């Protein structure tokens, strides 16, 4: 047991120096694989959540509507391909140690009226946190947990490609140190094989990066409606869960050299995310999610999110040993 805890600690610390979460024109976040990876883990259980996400931004918004051509910027579209990993280990029945990390395969900006493309890549930020179960009532199917941790950039130096320093929106890491605070609420309805889940996440940056950028706080509040699908004629669909996520994201404007850039940064997004999850032998969880914004408000004119697709895989180790 002590050896396992030591190994997890070493892995978590190594992830600080090898991976991260993105912060610029979009953020993958932490996908919920079948809503199973929310509460604290049983003592001695290791959970791995790996995922891939593709995100596209291909239109400009002025405040809450599509911007006219005269207000559009030099970038015609932006996209990224991102892979991430989350590790959790049950230290005790009420406390779980977690680490999040990720890598940009590409973080690309395409410029209009030219064949110039800006492409960043590499590890982003790492988050190491502890999750504590505040309340659990097995009979009523209610659980509430909180988590807090630190966000550490893989690199504080701006990335240079082909001798040219990339713009801030193409950088794989913001270079900011910060903190992440979360809460998780789950209510189960066994009679109808359903769940209601609420997740709140707050990210606070503490330092500006070496280019003078100090990114604003970000808030994410998500409601999940989860329903197990049952079919009296086959056992297969009993392992399938349909999930609908409704998420609000608020990003405060950033500062550059002490000046608030509230005319080109800061936003409110309301996103709907249908998701399907398949559980294989109560061991593997495969999940597919589609994000689509239904409302977007941006300060000034900004490149807006079009959609994102995420595939994730969750695996628990330690049960039955």
C-alpha positions in Angstrom: 0.0 0.0 0.0 2.8 2.5 0.9 4.6 1.5 -2.3 1.5 2.2 -4.4 1.0 5.6 -2.7 4.7 6.4 -3.3 4.4 5.4 -7.0 1.3 7.6 -7.5 3.0 10.5 -5.9 6.0 10.1 -8.2 3.7 9.9 -11.3 1.8 13.0 -10.2 5.0 14.9 -9.6 6.4 13.8 -13.0 3.2 15.0 -14.7 3.8 18.5 -13.3 6.9 18.6 -15.5 5.4 16.9 -18.6 1.7 17.9 -19.1 -1.0 20.5 -18.6 -4.5 21.9 -19.3 -5.1 24.5 -21.9 -6.3 28.0 -21.1 -6.3 30.2 -24.3 -9.0 30.2 -27.0 -10.6 27.1 -25.6 -10.3 24.6 -22.8 -10.8 20.8 -22.9 -11.6 20.5 -19.3 -12.0 17.2 -17.6 -14.6 15.0 -19.4 -16.9 12.9 -17.3 -16.8 9.3 -18.4 -20.3 8.0 -17.7 -20.4 10.2 -14.6 -18.5 7.5 -12.7 -15.4 9.5 -11.9 -16.9 12.1 -9.6 -16.7 11.1 -5.9 -13.8 9.9 -3.8 -12.4 6.5 -4.5 -12.3 3.5 -2.2 -9.1 3.1 -0.4 -6.4 1.5 -2.5 -8.2 2.0 -5.8 -6.4 3.6 -8.8 -8.5 5.3 -11.5 -7.2 6.4 -14.9 -9.1 8.7 -17.2 -7.5 9.2 -20.6 -9.2 11.3 -23.3 -8.8 12.9 -26.7 -10.5 16.2 -27.8 -10.9 18.1 -31.1 -12.1 21.7 -30.8 -12.9 24.1 -33.6 -13.5 27.9 -33.6 -14.4 29.3 -37.0 -16.5 32.4 -36.7 -16.4 35.7 -34.9 -18.9 37.0 -32.4 -19.5 40.6 -31.4 -21.0 40.3 -28.0 -23.8 37.8 -28.4 -24.2 37.7 -32.2 -22.2 36.8 -35.3 -19.9 39.7 -36.1 -20.0 41.5 -39.5 -17.0 41.1 -41.9 -15.7 44.5 -41.0 -15.1 43.5 -37.4 -13.5 40.1 -38.0 -9.8 39.7 -37.1 -6.9 38.4 -39.1 -7.4 34.8 -37.9 -10.0 32.9 -40.0 -10.2 29.8 -37.8 -8.5 28.0 -34.9 -8.5 24.4 -33.8 -6.7 22.0 -31.6 -6.2 18.3 -31.0 -5.5 17.5 -27.4 -4.9 14.4 -25.3 -5.2 14.3 -21.6 -4.7 12.0 -18.6 -6.3 12.1 -15.1 -5.1 9.8 -12.3 -6.9 9.3 -9.0 -5.9 7.2 -6.0 -7.9 6.4 -2.9 -5.8 7.3 0.1 -8.7 6.6 2.5 -12.4 6.1 2.3 -12.9 9.9 2.4 -9.8 11.3 0.6 -8.5 10.8 -2.9 -5.3 12.2 -4.5 -5.7 13.3 -8.1 -3.5 14.6 -10.9 -4.6 16.0 -14.3 -2.3 16.6 -17.3 -2.4 16.9 -21.1 -0.6 17.5 -24.4 -1.5 19.6 -27.4 -0.9 17.6 -30.6 -1.5 20.9 -32.3 -2.9 24.3 -31.4 -3.4 26.0 -34.8 -4.5 29.4 -36.1 -5.2 29.9 -39.8 -5.0 33.4 -41.1 -7.4 34.8 -43.7 -6.2 36.1 -47.1 -2.9 34.3 -46.8 -1.5 30.7 -46.5 0.2 31.5 -43.2 -0.6 29.1 -40.3 0.6 29.4 -36.8 0.9 26.0 -35.0 1.9 25.4 -31.4 2.2 22.0 -29.7 3.4 20.4 -26.5 2.6 20.0 -22.8 0.3 22.6 -21.2 -0.4 22.8 -17.4 -0.7 20.1 -14.7 -3.2 20.1 -11.8 -2.5 18.2 -8.6 -5.3 18.2 -6.1 -6.9 16.4 -3.1 -10.6 15.5 -3.1 -12.5 15.1 0.2 -15.9 13.5 0.8 -17.9 15.9 2.9 -21.2 13.9 3.0 -22.4 10.5 1.9 -25.7 8.9 2.4 -25.8 5.5 0.7 -29.5 4.9 1.5 -30.7 8.2 -0.1 -28.0 8.0 -2.8 -26.5 11.4 -2.0 -22.8 12.4 -2.1 -21.0 15.7 -1.8 -17.3 16.2 -2.2 -14.9 19.1 -2.6 -11.4 19.3 -4.1 -8.6 21.9 -4.2 -5.2 21.9 -5.8 -2.5 23.7 -7.6 -2.1 24.5 -11.3 1.5 24.4 -12.6 2.6 25.3 -16.1 4.9 22.8 -18.0 7.0 25.8 -19.2 7.1 29.5 -18.3 9.0 30.3 -21.5 7.1 31.3 -24.7 7.3 28.6 -27.4 9.3 29.5 -30.5 8.7 27.6 -33.8 11.0 28.1 -36.8 12.7 31.0 -35.0 9.5 32.9 -34.4 7.8 33.3 -31.1 4.1 32.1 -31.3 1.3 34.4 -30.3 -0.4 33.9 -27.0 -3.4 32.0 -28.5 -1.1 29.4 -30.1 1.0 28.8 -27.0 0.5 25.3 -25.4 0.8 26.8 -21.9 -0.2 30.2 -20.5 2.8 30.2 -18.2 0.6 31.1 -15.2 0.7 29.4 -11.8 -2.7 29.1 -10.1 -5.2 27.2 -8.1 -8.2 25.0 -8.9 -11.2 24.5 -6.6 -14.0 22.1 -7.3 -17.2 20.7 -5.8 -19.2 17.6 -6.7 -22.8 16.7 -5.9 -24.5 13.5 -6.9 -28.0 12.3 -6.3 -29.0 8.8 -7.4 -32.5 7.6 -8.2 -32.2 3.8 -8.2 -35.8 3.2 -9.0 -35.4 4.7 -12.5 -31.6 4.1 -12.9 -30.9 7.8 -13.1 -28.5 10.4 -11.6 -28.4 14.2 -11.2 -24.9 15.6 -10.9 -23.6 19.1 -10.3 -19.9 20.0 -10.8 -18.5 23.5 -10.1 -14.9 24.4 -11.0 -13.1 27.6 -10.3 -9.6 28.4 -11.6 -7.6 31.3 -10.1 -4.3 32.4 -11.5 -1.7 33.8 -9.1 1.1 35.1 -11.4 1.5 36.8 -14.7 3.7 35.0 -17.3 7.0 36.2 -18.8 5.2 38.1 -21.6 3.2 40.1 -19.1 -0.1 38.3 -19.4 -2.2 37.7 -16.3 -5.2 35.6 -17.2 -8.5 36.2 -15.5 -10.4 33.8 -13.3 -12.5 31.1 -14.9 -15.7 29.5 -13.7 -17.5 26.4 -14.9 -20.9 25.2 -13.6 -22.2 22.0 -15.0 -25.5 20.0 -14.5 -25.5 16.4 -15.7 -28.7 14.3 -16.2 -27.6 10.7 -16.4 -29.9 7.7 -17.3 -29.0 4.0 -17.7 -30.7 2.5 -20.7 -32.4 -0.9 -20.2 -33.9 -3.3 -22.7 -35.9 -6.3 -21.5 -34.9 -8.4 -24.5 -31.1 -8.0 -24.2 -28.6 -7.4 -21.5 -26.3 -5.4 -23.7 -28.0 -2.0 -23.4 -28.0 -2.3 -19.6 -24.3 -1.2 -19.8 -25.1 1.9 -21.8 -25.7 5.3 -20.1 -27.1 8.4 -21.8 -26.0 11.7 -20.4 -27.0 15.3 -21.1 -24.7 18.0 -19.8 -25.7 21.7 -19.5 -22.7 23.8 -18.7 -22.0 27.5 -18.2 -18.5 28.8 -18.6 -17.4 32.3 -17.6 -13.9 33.6 -18.3 -12.9 36.9 -17.0 -10.7 39.3 -19.1 -7.0 39.0 -19.0 -4.4 41.8 -18.2 -1.4 42.6 -20.4 1.4 44.5 -18.6 -1.1 45.6 -15.9 -3.7 46.9 -18.4 -7.1 45.1 -18.4 -8.0 43.9 -21.9 -11.7 43.7 -21.4 -12.5 44.7 -25.0 -10.8 41.6 -26.5 -11.2 39.0 -23.8 -13.7 37.7 -21.4 -16.8 35.6 -22.2 -20.0 33.8 -21.1 -20.9 30.5 -22.8 -23.8 28.2 -22.4 -23.0 24.7 -23.8 -25.1 21.6 -24.3 -23.2 18.3 -24.3 -25.0 15.1 -25.2 -22.9 12.0 -24.2 -23.1 8.3 -24.5 -21.2 5.9 -22.3 -20.6 2.2 -22.5 -19.4 0.1 -19.5 -17.6 -3.1 -20.3 -17.7 -5.8 -17.6 -17.9 -3.1 -14.9 -14.2 -2.4 -15.6 -13.8 -0.2 -18.7 -15.8 2.9 -19.5 -15.9 4.3 -23.1 -17.5 7.7 -23.5 -18.2 10.0 -26.5 -19.2 13.6 -26.0 -20.3 16.4 -28.4 -20.1 20.0 -27.2 -22.2 22.7 -28.9 -22.7 26.2 -27.7 -26.3 27.4 -27.6 -25.5 30.9 -26.3 -22.2 32.9 -26.4 -21.4 36.4 -25.2 -18.0 37.9 -25.7 -16.5 41.3 -24.7 -15.9 43.1 -27.9 -15.2 40.9 -31.0 -13.7 37.5 -30.5 -13.2 34.2 -32.4 -16.1 32.0 -31.1 -16.3 28.3 -30.3 -18.1 26.2 -33.0 -18.0 22.7 -31.5 -15.9 20.1 -29.7 -15.8 16.3 -29.8 -14.3 14.2 -26.9 -13.6 10.5 -26.6 -12.6 9.2 -23.2 -11.6 5.9 -21.5 -11.8 5.2 -17.8 -10.3 2.2 -16.1 -10.2 1.3 -12.4 -7.4 -0.9 -10.9 -7.4 -2.6 -7.5 -10.9 -4.0 -7.1 -11.0 -7.7 -6.4 -7.3 -7.8 -5.4 
